[in-house]
Amino acid sequence: MKDWFPLTSYDFYSYLACGMVFLFGLDYWYSGGTYLLHEWTVFQGALAVGLAYISGQIIAIPASILLEHWLIRSILRAPAILLLSSEQNKLEKFIEKFLTGRHYSPLPKNVISRIYMRAEEETGLTYVDLKADIQEVFAPALVNARKNSETRDRIDFFRNQYSFSRNISFSGLLVFFLMLDCFLRMGRVDAFGVMLFALLMSFGMLIRFIKFYSCCAAEVLRSYAKQKGEDA
């Protein structure tokens, strides 16, 4: 972001946008868009931005718990585990082939080998110990990656993208349930189109979250596998 902009890129991507989506859904559910779908005064605009930012901060909590920790690390495998695996399972193959397109598959075997060799040297742990707890590999890899400015910038870019995608996906899911209530309980036919759009947005951004989350982990691990003067 520009120096004069009061929010960082991370704030804008991760909090403000998803807060605006949620506030729109909440307003449409409560009043049919009476408050947000009209011209604002400067004060009202500033208030809306402030409320959106606060809402985004709050939404990030369940989004992280449910999507980043429960879904990715319980239902699916954490990106670092997938990247350092010998093969994909059927679900992961389906996700890469039909949803993410790329960047959701194990790293090349020679890269994985160099990663484990370096982790063994730096941590003093055996391959079996490292395999049992991938965090023992990823933690020093992240420290190493952030020492290089170019790698750090790429990691921050992917982090911004996956945080934005994760939070927007969760906001879209919240809006979907609000619109579902409008349609089923209140009988508001106008909410049906918004409901479908919110569901599609939530699913689409979930896929983007999975992809960018994997890209971020891959950038960290690839940089750890690099030797001086060579590319992983």
N, C-alpha and C positions, 0 to 999 in steps of 0.2 A: 504494500500500500504506500501511497505518497506520504511524505513527512507530515503534511498538514491534516491527514485523515486521522480522526481520533481513535479508530480501531485498527488493530493489527489484522493481517490476512487471516490468521487463525480465528480471531474473534468473528470476522465477517463470514468466513466460510462455515465455521462450526456452530455459531450461536445465533447470529442475527437472522440469517436466511430461514433457518428452521423455525425460529420463533415467529417470524412473519407468517409462515405457512400455518402454524398452529393457531395463531390469533385470528387469521382469516376463517379457519374452520370453526373456531369457537364462536366468532361473531355471526357466521352464517347459520350455525346451529341455534344460537340464542335469539337472533333478531332478523335473520334473512339477509344479513349484510348491511344493516342500517348504519353501523358505526364506521366500518372500514371502507365500504364502497361509496364514498362521497368525497368531495373536496375538503381537504384539511386546512386549518389555519397552521401557522408556523408552530404554535404551542402544541396543537393536537398531533402534528407530525413528529415533533420531538418526543412527545409522550408515547406515541405508538412505537417509535424506534427504541426508546428506553424499555418499554414493556416487552417488546419482541426480544431484546437482548437478554433480559432477565428470564423470560420464558425459555429461550434457547439454552441458557445455562442450566436451568432445571431439567429440561428435556434430555440434555446430554447425560444425566445421571442414569435414568432407566435405559436409555439407548445403549450406553456402554455396558451396563450389567446384562441386559437381555440379548443384544445383538453381538457385541464384541466378545463377551466372556461366556455367555451361555450357548448361543447359537454356534459361533465360530469354534469355540473350544470344547463344546460338549457334543452337539449334534454333528458338526463337521470337525476336522482336525485343524489345530492352529496352523497358520501359514508356515511358521518356522519348522514345524514337524513335517508338514507335507513337503516342503522344499528339500529337506534333508532325508527324505524317504527313498527307498529303492524303487517304489512304484506307486501308482494311484489306485484307489479303489474305484468301484463302478460309479458311485455318486460323483466323485471328483472328476472322473473322465467325462461324465455327462455335463457337469458344470462348465468345464473348460471347452468342450466341443460345441455346446449349444447356447451357452450363456455368456461366459467371460471372453471366449474367443482365444485368449492367450494368457500367459503369466499365472496359471494356476496348476502347475505341474512340478515334479521334482527337478532340481538343478542337475546339470550333467554330472556323471559319476566322478570325473576327474576333479571337478570343482568341490564336490562334497568331500572327496578324499583329502584335498588340501585344507579344507575348513576344519575337519576333525584332527588332522595332524597339527595344525597351528594351535587349536584349542587344547590338545593334549600337552603341548610344550608350555603353553602359558598358564594353564590351570593346574597341571600336575595330576589331573584325573585320567583314568583309563578310558578307552573307547567305549567300553560297556557302561561306565558311569555316565559319560556324556550322552550316550544314546538313551539312557534311562531318564535323563533330565535335560531336555534340549535348552532350557533356560541357562544352563551352565555354558552352553556354546554361544547363545544369542547375546547374553549380557556383555561379555568381553568384545564380541563382534560389534555391538552397538557403540561401545566406548571407542573402539578403533575407528569406526566409520565416521564418527563426529569430529575426529581430529583433522579430516580433510574437508576443506571448505566447499569444494564442488560436490562431494558426496553428501555432505551435510545439507546442502541446498536441495539436492534431489530427494533426500529423505524427508525434509520439511515439506516439499511440494506434495509428495505422496501422502504424508500425514494429514496435510490440509484437505486433500481430496477425499481420503477415506473417512476422516472425521465429518466432513460436510455430507458425504453420501450416507453415512451411518445415521446422523441426526435427522437429515431430511427423510430418510426411509422411515424412521420411527415417528416423525411428525406426520407423515402421510398416513401411517397406520392409525394414529390417533384421530386424524380428520375422517378417515374411513369409518371408524366406529361412531363418530359424532353424526355423520351423514346417514349411516345405517339407522341410527335412532330416529333421525328426522323422517326417514322414509317409512320405517315400519311402525313406529309408535305415534308419530305426529301426522303421518299420511301426506307428507310433503313430496309430491312427485318431482319437483324441481331439484331435490337433493340427490336424485338417482344418478344424474350425469356427473355431479361433483364426487359422489361416492365412488363411481367406477374410475374416474381420473385419479383420485387419491390412492386407490388400491394399485393401479398400474404404476403410479409414481413411486409408491412405497416399494413395490417389487423391483422395479427398474433400478432404483437407487441402492437397494440391497445388493443387487448384482454388482453395481459399480463399487460398493463398499468392499465386497469380497475381493474384487480384482485389485483395487488400489492397496488394500491391506496386504495382500500377497506381494504386490510390487514393492511396497515399503520394506517388508521383511527380506525380499530377494536382494534389494539394493544393499542392505546391511550385510547380508551373508556373502554376497559376491565381493564386496570390498574387503572382507576378511580373508577371502581366498587369494587375493591378489598379492603377488610378489613384486618387488620394486622393478619397474620397467616392463611389467607384463600385465595383460588384461585377462580377467576371468571370463 
